[in-house]
Amino acid sequence: MKQRYKAAAMVLAFLCGFMLSCSNNSEKSRIPDYTKLSRWDRTLAMIRTMQRQPLGNKVLALYKSTDGQTEQENEIHYHLQNILVEMGFSVEYWDIDAGITPEEKLAGVRVIISWFRGASMADPEAYLDFIDRAIDAGIKYIVIGNFGAFQYRLEKDKFVEPARLNLTLSRLGLWYSGNWTDDGSLLEIVSKDSSVVEANGRQDAAVSAFYYYFQIIDKDLDVYLSVRRKDKDLPPSPFVVTNRNGGFILANYVYRMENGQVVMLIDFRKFLRHALFPRAKQERIGILADLTHEQTKKICLNIAEQLKRTQCTFEVIEKKDFSGLLPGDLAHYTTVALILPNAQGLNPQVVADYYENGGSLISLFGGYFVNIAPYLASEPIEEQEAGEGIGYKFAPDMLLSRGFVMQDNDLGWGRGNLKPDKEAVVLGTDNNSEPIVWTSADGRIMTWNWHAFIIPEFIGLAFESFLRVRPVGAAATLGFAHLFIDDCPLPMYNVKKEPLEQITDTDFYLQDWWPQVKQILDEYDIPASTYIIFNYNARVEPPFTGAEFFAAENEASLRLARTMLDEDMDMGLHGYNHMSLTRQKTEANEYKWASIEDMVGALKEGKRYWTAMLPRATLPFSYVAPNNIISQEGIIALHRVFPSIKVISAMYWSGTDETSTEMGPNPQFPGMYYFPRISSGYVDSYDNEKLIIAGATAPGVISHFIHPDDVYDPDRSQGLSWDALKTSFRRILDFIGYHYPWMKWKNMREVYYRLSAQDEAQFSFTWLPGAGGANRAELVVRTVPGQFFRIRPNRYTLSKVSGAKIVYRYTNMPAVILKADKEECILTFQKK
């Protein structure tokens, strides 16, 4: 018989966890076959394709013996060696005159630095090819002084073509355009960052007397010194720069000789910090996760899906790669999240450096963090076992809502070994008033001392944490609601059954249920989707006989279908019968399909019914899986018979043997989207409210489903009468309307458009502190006009919006919903 979504079963399944097989596909040289992976394995493969490659700690220092340099007698050794070692690097030297560096020498190399004295080389083009390969492999390249590869040494009149030179130089954001002069009287400094370029003396272009014109071809290039040639109508030429691939310092601006002494102009500690550990230009999240631990792995995968759906750029660094992290490596991120049972293998200085340089930190799993506790606004409880907590209550601004307070007196959960430090702000406690979650006094650190994020109803809390620790948090949001009516129209049997013993099921559906539900839909302006089912038989092999859809008097089921279509309802498919399209036997699927061809045969019979009774133009756009179970083979069968179907719906967070899917394209049929359901039923339970708010807070979606026959099922109706269920259902819709008045109910075609449009939008969020003044800042949002996003102004107040319009502003929490009108939206803020 039909199996329905049960919240208790779902929570139990998540508490127990799923043993997920670790895919090794990312370690192979091919792209994983996503069509053969489960949801969570697909997410794991996605994470690993997005990962930063493990980084080495070696610097390859290049010198030229023909310039009079040796391994011990060269500028890198004199001026950079000690600094690099202090930063955690080891330095190896290579004479480029001995030939291009062998590939095996690049093992573990993170950066190549050259500091040549002369411009010639035996084979400069081979050298440029080598540098290109290194940068392509993720190795940074820093040029100090002479580039060293302009001219062929053995052929004095042969120079490298500028076009070839620029192929390499462009990796550093520059384009060489000649215009050389050594007449210092023609030069003037246009801009400079004195903290980087004037360490021990003032930069003076007239004294340096050296100029080439370089164009800037990297919009993210950081320029620390630029010089203008006064006799040419040219933009300022950048002479000291860094970008994501490394850095460049033009000769004559590195140091100056005064009275026989070297006066170093460049502060190399700061320059190397910028070049090797660049700060994130755009909002970017780094997740340090243990994917070998069952619970932290599950939490990481769930978080990754939410970040991907909300267009929050992120990368995952696995525990196995922690040993390669150096202090400064986390500067690449605006927020770092820890999803770890302990800090084993993680150098505390890596976290300390990030914290001390103003980073935002979140810990999402109550672990054992003695060495890094001070950077989590915490103190360790060293002698105490982690233990358990009972119940919870959180502050009302922890979720996107109008003051919804999340609390429970009975849930048991695992506890970590931390307690808040004296300055921390506690945001949630258990039944004994013991802290569960707290922030640092300045709000940029947030620590969760529990293990409960494996439970789906808490995913909104976890996601909101990422927005809370930033000065202003930002994320895309889908911002719509959709209502499914499963098993509708359905076979009717002209029978009386409990609890409606005074009326037949046929009369109830036609005379009471549909007119009253339609009245509610019209009242709340809800364009729901209905999902027709033709039989409840258990046929999984031909012949696919059965006429249950025609069992009712006066073609009641067909009349209801035609009535719904006449009323412009969007009608999808629930199946020829209620057998889930899978060849796996499950609790809900006692009779499994033997082959895809049998599935195809049954679906063809359903299509024959549809086209015989209803206009072909109404063929289904979406499909709801019976029992919320479907396999990829079932989707293949659907695609063959109903190419009109563009949306597949099962469950977002499932329990027992239900199919759970992400919100996004099917890997085999990218034009077909998964749009799973989150909440269900007519009963306005607290469990339903938590799921509704979790979906609205994280992906930004309300996805709810009901059935016509819920009143006949004591579990789904919870023993309530139809009148009581109607009243309760209205309370659910009122709850949604109260907390999310800006969310619009959408039909399934609009749902499909919003999902696919957001995937194509490619959001970026750039935080610019100090823009417009010391106490002001800007958030630049780039996306496609028409897309929705939301901000959480934590330590700033929104004062001006350009390129977007405010859709809704919450007063119970710092949250604003906006819609982009232009490709670039600029939000201006004033510090609180």
N, C-alpha and C positions, 0 to 999 in steps of 0.2 A: 504494500500500500504506500501511499505518498508519505514521504518524510519531509518535515518542515524544519526550518531554521530554529535551533534552540540555543538561546544565549548561554545557558548553563553549560551545555555540552561544548560550546565554542571556547568558553573561558577555561574549562577543564583541559581541553586539548592544548591550549596555549600554555597553561601552567605546567603541564607535563613536558611540553616542548616537542619539537620535531627533530629527529636525528637526520641531519642533512648531510648528504655525501659531498665531500669537498671536491669540486671539479678541478682537474689538473689542466683543463683546456687552455687556461691563460698562460701556462708554462710551455705550451707547444707553439709551434710557428704558424699555426692556422687559427682561423676564427672559429669559435665553437659553433656547432650545429644547434642553434637555439630551438629548433623545432623538436628536438629530442630531449629537451631539458624541462624539468618541472619549474613552477613559478619561482621558487626560492633559488634553484640552481641557475635559472636565467638571471636573477638579480645578482647572484654571486659572480657569474661570468661577466655581467655588465660592470660590476665594481672592479673586477680585475683588468678589464680592458681600459678602464679609466685611471688605473693606479699610476702614481709616479714610480718610475723604475728605481730599484734600490740604488743608492748613491754610494760611491766609494769615498775614501778620505785622502786620496793621493793628489798631489799637484805635480804635473809634468812641467818642469821649468826648461825652456829652450834657450840656448845660447849659440853663438857662432865663433868657432875658433879663429876664423879668418878675420873677425873683428877684434882679435886679441883677447878674447874671453876664454876662460877655462871653467871647469866645474866649481872651483873654489874662488875664482876671480871673475865675478860677473855681478851685474847690478841686482839681479834677483837675490843672490846670496847675501849681498851687502845690506840691502834695504827691506827685503820682504821675508826672508827665511824665518826670522824669529817671530814675526807677526803671524805668519801662516801656521807655525807650530803651536803658538798660543791659541789659535782658532781651532785646533784639533786636527790639522793636516800633517801629513808627512810629505816631504819634498824630494822628488827625484829629478836629476838633471840629464839633459840630452843635448849633445852637440849636433845641430841640424846639418852641419857640414859633413858629418859622418854618414849622412843619408836620411831619408824620411824615417821617422820613428816607426819601428816594427809594431804590428798590430798587438802582439802580445804585451808590449810595454803599456798599452792602454787599459789593461785589466785593473779595475779599481780606481781609475783616474776620474776625478770629478772636474778638474779644470786644467787647461793648458795656458801657461803664461809665457809670453815672449817679451824680451827687453833687448832688442838688437841695437847695435850702434850704426851699422851700415845698411844701405838700401839694396845690396845685391846678394844673389844666391845662385848656386849652381843650376838648380832647376826650380825656379819660383812657382811655375804652374803646378808641378807635382806637389809642392808644399801647399798651395792653395787647395788642391784636391783633397789632400790629407786633412786640412783644417775643416773643410766642408763635411767630410765623412764624420769627423769627430763631433761637430756640432749636431749633425743629424742623429748621432748616437746619444745625444743628451749631455755631452761634455761642454762646459763653458769655455770661452776663449777670451783672454784678456791681452790686449796689445798696449805696451808701454813704450814710449820713445819711437824709434824708427820701425815702421811696419816690416821692413827688411826683405820684402819680396817684390820690389818694383822692377828690378833689372837683373839680366843674366850676367853672372860674373865673368864667364869665359867669352862672352860675346858682348863687348862693351857698348856696341851700338844697338843692342836688342833690349827692348823694354816690354814689360807685360802690358797687353792692351787694357785700357781702362775698363772696357766692358767686362773682361774676365776678372780683373781685380775687384770690380764692384759686386760680382756674384758672391764673393766671400765677405767683403766689407759690409754689404747690405744686411748680413746676418746680425751685425752689430748696430743696425739702424741708420747707417750712413751711406751716402753715395758720393764718391770722389768726383769732383768736377774741375780739377786743375786750378787755374788762376793763382799760381804760386807767386809769392814775393817775399823778399827778406828785408824790405824797406820798412822799418819799424814806424817811421813817421806816418805811414799810410794806415796804421792799425789802431783800433780802439776797442776796449772791452765793453761789451754790451750788457752781459749778465754774468754773475758769478755767485757761487755758494761758498762763501769764505770759510765755512767750517770744513769744507773738503779740499779746496784748492789754495788756501793761504795758511798752511799750518805754521810755517816759520818765517814767512815773508810775504810781501804783497805782490800779486800778479801784475805785471806791467808789459803790455803787448809791445810797446816801443822798445823795451829791452830784450824781450824774447825774440822779436823780429823774425817771425816765421809764420807763414800763412799758406793754407790751402782752403779752397772752398768745398765744404761738405754739405750736401743737402740732407735734411732729416726725412727719412722714409719710414720711420716707426712712430706711430702716434703715441706709443707708451714710452718713448725714449726719455730718460732722465738726463738733463743737461746741467752740468755743474759750472761750465765755463764756456762762453761764446764770445767770438771776436768778429768785428766788422771791418771790412776794407773800405776806407773812406772815399777812395777814388772810383769805386764800382757800385752800381745800383744792385747790390746783392743782399739777401737776408743775412742775418748773423750766422756765422759758421761755428758749429759746435766742436769744441776741442777736447773736452773732458766729458765723457758720457758713460752711462751703463744702461743695459736693457736685460731682458730675460736670458739672453745668450752670453752675456759677459760684459766687457767694458773696453774703453779706448781712451788713451791719453796721448795727445800729440807731443812729439819731441819739442824741446825748448820750453815747455810749460810744466815739466815735471820738477825740475830743480834749476837753480841758478848758481853760478860761481861768483863769489864775492871775496876778494882778498885771498884767493887761493883756497877758499873753503866752500864746500857744498852746502847750499841753503836749500833744504828740501821744501818745496812748495805744497806738495800733495800730502794730505793726511791719509796715509795708506790704510790705517786701521778702518777709517770710515769709508774710504773708497772701496776697499775689498769687501767690507760688510755689504755695501750697496750692490756690488757686482755679483757676489757669491750668494747672498741671502736677501734678495730683493723683497721689499714689502709688497703685499698684494695690491694691485691697481684697482681691482674690483672685488666686491664681496665674494669670498671664497672660504669654504669650510674644509678643514682637515679632520679626518676621523682616525684616531689611533685605536685599533680594535684587535681583539683576540678572536680570530675566526676558527680556532681549534676548540674553543669553549662553547658548549651547546647553547647556553642562554645568551651570552654576549654576541654570538654569531647571529642568532635569531633577531635580537634587538637591532644589530647593525644592518641586517638586510631590510628590516621593516623601515628603519630610519632612512636608509638609502632610497627606498621607493618614494617616500614622502618628499625628500629633497629633490629628487629627479622630477617628480610631478609638479612641484612648486617652483621649478627653474632656479633652485639654489645650487650654484656650482660647488662641487665637492670632490674630494679624493680620499681614498682610504689607504692608510699605511698599516700593514699587518704587523703583528707582534714579531714575526720572524725577521722583519726588516728594521726593527728598532736599533739594532747594534750599529747600523750605518748612519744614524742621525747624529748630527753635530749641533752644538748650541748655535742658534741662528736659523736652522732649517725650517722651523715652524713660522718664521716671519712671512713665509709664502702665503699664510692664511690669515684672514681677519677673525676667524673663530676656530678654535680647536676643541673637539669633543673626544673624551675618553670613554670607550666602551670596553672596560677591562676588569677582570676579577682581581688583578694585582698589577703592580708596576714593574714586575720582573723584566729585566732586559732593557728598561728605559732609563737612560742617563738622566738623573734629576736635573742636571744643568741644562738639558734641552728644554725642560718645562720651565725652569727658573728664568732662563734667558727670554723665553716667550712672554712670561708673566711680567718680568721687569721692563720689557720694552712695550708694555701697554696692550698685550694680547687679551682676547676674550676667551675664557675657558669654561667648559661644561664637563661634568662627570655624570654619566647617565647610568652607572651601575655601581652599587654599593660594594666597593672592593676593599682590598687591604693596601693602603697607600701611605705607609709611614714616611718615606723619604720625600714625597711630594705633597704631603698634607698642607704645609704652609701656603702652597700655591692654589689650594682648593678652599681657602677660607676655613680651614679645618684644623683640628687636632686629632691625632690618632689615639685609639683605645687599644694599646698594645697588649695588655694582659687579658683582655676579654674576648671570648669567642663572639663571632658575628651575631648569632642569635636570630630571633624572629620578632616581627612587629605585628600588631593586630589593629586593624582599622586605619582610617586616614581621614584627614580634613585639610583642604588646601584653601589658600587665599582666593577671593573671587576674581582676581585679575589674571589667573593662571591659564585661562582658556579664552578663546574668542567668543565672547558672550556678553550679555547684559547682566553681569553679576552672578552667574551660575556658580554655586558652591559645590564642589565635588567632595563627597564624604561617604564613608561607609564604616560601620561599626564591627563588621565580622570578618573581613578579608584578612587572611594571614599572608605574610610575605617575608622574604629573607632580608636581613639587615647587613650593612657593611660595617667596617671598623673605624668609622669617623664620627666626630662630633663637631659642631660649629665652634669656631674661635670666638673670642669675646666681642669682636666687632661685627660678627655676621648678623644678617637679617633673616630670621626664620620665616618660611612661607608655608610650611605644612608640618603637621605633627600626627602621631598615632594616638590611639585611645588613652595612652598614659602620658600624653603631652611631650613625648620624646620626639626630637626633630627628625623629619624625613628629608626635607629639602631646605636649603638656605642659599643666600647670596652673600658676596662680599659687600662691605659697606658702600663701595662705589658702583656696585651692580654689574661689574664685568666678569665676575666669577659666579658660577652656579653649580651646586653640588647636590646630587640625589644619592641618599644613603640607603637605597633599597634596590631590590632585584625585580621589581614588578613590571618593568616596561615590556616584558614578554607578553603581557595581557593587552589585547588590542584596544580596549576602551581607554587606555592611558596614552595612546600614541599622540593625541592632541597635546597632552601635557609635555611630552618629550619634544615635539616639534616647536611648541611655543617657547621652549627654553632657548632655542637657537636665536629667536628674535629678541628675547628679553635681554641677553647679555651685550648686545651691540648698543652703541649710542642711539641709533635708530635702526631697528630691524626691518627687513624688507623681504617680500616673497611674492611670487605670482599666486593667484587664487583663481579657481574655476568659477566659483561664485554662482552656482545654480542649484536647483532642486529638481528631482524627478520622482514621480510616483509610478510604480508598476502595479498592475492588477493581474496577478497570475491566475491561470486556469479560468480564463474568461474571454469569450463565452465557453461554456463547458457543457458536457452531457447532463441532461436532466432526466429524472426517472419517475416522476409523478408519484412519489412516495412521501409518507409522513414519517418523520424520525425526530428523536430528541435533539434539542429541547423544544423544537417547533412542531408540536404534535397536533396543532389545530390547522395546519396548512401544509400542502405538499411542497416539496423542494422546488418544483417547477413554478408554482404560484409565488413562492417566496422570492425567487430570483427575479421574476418578471414584474411582480406587483409591488414588492417592498424593497428588496435589496437594490436593484439597479436604479429605480427612480430616486430613492433616497440618497444613494451614493452620488448619483449624477447631480443632485441638488447641492450636495456638499462641494463637489468639484467645481461647479459653477460659482458657488458662493466664495470659494477661496481662489478662483481663477487658476485652476490646475488642469493643464492638458495632459492627463495621464495616458499611459500606454496599457492596452489590454493584450492578453496573450492566449490565443485560442488553443484548446486541446480537444481532439476529436474522440479519443477513446481512453479508457483506463484499463484496457486489457493488457495482458502480459505477453503479447505476441512479439517474439524476437526473431522469428524465422517465417518465411513465406509458407502458405498464402496469408497476406495481411488482411484478414477479414475482420469484421466488426462494424456495427452500425449504432454504437451507443449515442453518437451525436444526434441521431434521428429517433431516439427512444421516446422523447417527450411528446405530449399531445400537441397538435397544431404546429408542428415544426418549431417548438419553443426556442431551442438552441439557435437555430438558423435565424429566426426572427430577431433574437437578441443581437446576433452578429450584425444583421443588416441595420438594426436600429442604431447600434454603436457607430457604424460607418456613416450612416445618415447624419449622425450628430458630430461628425468630424473627429471621431476618436482615432488614434493611431493604433492599429491592430498588428501585433507581432505574433510569432509562432511559439507555442509551448511544446509542440510535438504532435506526431501522428497519434502516439499514445504516451503514457507517462513512464516509459522505460528510458532511463538515462543512456545517452549515446556513448557507451564505453564497453569494451570487451573484458573489463575487470569486474569480478563479482564483488559486490559491496553489501553492507547491511541493508541499504535501500534498494539494491539491485540484485535481487535473488536470481533473476533470469538474465544472464548476460548475452550480449550479441556475439554471434560466432564470427562475423566478418564485417568489414566496411560495406560490402555489397548488400548485406542484409539491412544495414542501417539505411543505405541508399534506397532500397526497395520500399521500406516503410515510409520514408520521407516522400518518395514519389507518390505513394498512395495518399498521403496527407495533401500533397500539392494537387492531386487529381480532385480531391474533395473541394479544396479551396477554389480552384478555377472553375469547377462545375457550379458552385453555389454563389460565388462572389466575383466581382469584376477582377480581371487579371491585373489591372492597374493597382489593385490593393495588395498585391503579394508582399509578404512581410519584409520590413526593413531591419527588424531585430528579432532575437531569439532568446528566450529564457530557458535554461537547462532544467528539465524535470529533476526533482530532488536536489537541485543545485549541483549536479554532477555532470561533467562532460569531459571527454578525452580529446586529444588532438585529432585522433582518427574520426571522432564524431564531428569535429569541426570540418574536416576534409569532406565528409559525407554531406554536411550541410551546404558547403560551398558548391559542391557538384550539383545539388538539386535546387538550391535556392541562392543563386548568385546575387539576388537582391538584398540578402541579409548582410548588413554592415556592422551590426553590434551583437556581441555575445554577452550574456549576463549570467553569472553564477554568484559567488560570494566574495566579498573583499577580505574579510577575516572569517575563516570557516572553522567549524568544529567537526568532530567525527570524520566521516569520509567525504564530506562535501568538497567541491572544487573551489579553491581560492585563486583569484587572479589579480594582477595589477590593473591599474587603469591605463590602458595603452594599447598599441597595435599588437595583433597576433603575429608571432615571429614568422610564420609561413605565409600569411596573407596580410601584409602590412596595411592594406586598405580596409581590413576588418578589425574593429576595435573591441577590446574587453571593456565593458562598463558594469562592474560588479555592484551588488547591493550591500548596504551597511546595516540598516535597521529594518524592522518588520512589525506587522501586526496592527491591530486596532487599540491595543492596551497601552495606555500612557505610563509605562513602568519607568522606574528610575534607571534600569538597565538600558532601556531604549533611549532615554534622554542622554545618557553618557555616550552611547554610540553615535547619536545624532551630532552631539557637540564635538566628538573626536573627528568625525568626518568633515564637519564644517571648519574646524580649526586647522586640520592638516591639509588634505587635498583641496579643501574648500568646496565640498559637495555634500548635499543631502540626497541619499539614494535609499528610498523606502519602498517596501512592497506589502501588499495585502492580498487576500483571496475572497471570493464570494462565499465560500463554504466554511470560513473560519468559525462561524457561530456553531457549526455542527461538530467541531473538534474541541473536546474539553481542555486539551493542552493549550491550543492556540487562543481559545476564547477565555481561558481561565475561569470557566463556569459562568461568565457574564451573559446576560440576555442580549438580543440584538439591539434593543433600545440603549442598554448600557454601553455596548460596544460602540455604537454611533457617537454617543456622548464622549466616550473616552477618546475616540479617533479625532473628534473635534479638538480635544485638549492637546493632542499631539500636534495638530496643525497650528493651533494657537501658540504652542510652545515654540515651534519653528518660526512663526511670524513675529513673535515677540523678540526672540534673540537674533533673528536674521531678516529684518524687514527689507533689506537691500537685495536679498537673494530672490531671483525670479524662478518660478516653476517653468520648466522647459519640456517640449515634446522630444521624442527620441532623435529626430533628425537634428534638432538644435543641439542636443547633447553631443551627438557625433561631431558636429561642426566645432563646438567649443573644445572638445578634447583634441582633435586633430589640429585646430588653429593654434592652440597653446603650444603643442609640440613643435610647430613650425615657427613660433614667434621668437625664440632665442633671446630671452631676457638677459640683461646684464644690469647690475646695481653697483654704482661707484659712489663711495662715501668720501666727501671732500671736506675734512675739518678745516676751519679757519677761512673758508671761502667767503669773502665779503666782510671779514673782520674777525678779531680774536674770539669773540663769543658767538660767532655765526658758523654755519656749515651748510653744505648742499648735498643732496642725494640726487645723482643723475641716473635716471632709469631709461634704458634703451630697449625698445620692443616694437611690435607691430601695433599701429593704432587700432583701438577697439579691445585690446587685452586688459584684463583686470589684474590689479595687484594691490597688496596691502602693506601698510607700514605700522610699526610700533614705535612711536616716539618716546623713548625711555628717559633720556637725560636732556632732551631738547623739545622745543615747542614748534610745531609747524606754523610758519608765518606767511608763506607764499607758495603758490602752485602755478607752474607754467608748463603747458603741453599736456596737461591731464585735467580731469575734473573730479571733484570729490563726490563719490556716490553715497557714502554714509560715514558718519563720525560717531564712534562709541563714546559714551560719557562715563561708563562704569569701569573702563579700562583704557589704557592708551592705545587705541587702534583706529586707523582710518582706512577706508576702502576707496580706491581710486580706479578710474578708467582712462587709459592712455588715449589722447587725441592726436598726438604726434609721435614720431619715431623717437624723439628725445624729450623726456619729461624732466624738468628741473624743479626740485622741491627745496625750498629754502627754510632753514631752521634757526631759531634763537636758543642759545643755551639757557637752561632753567636756572 
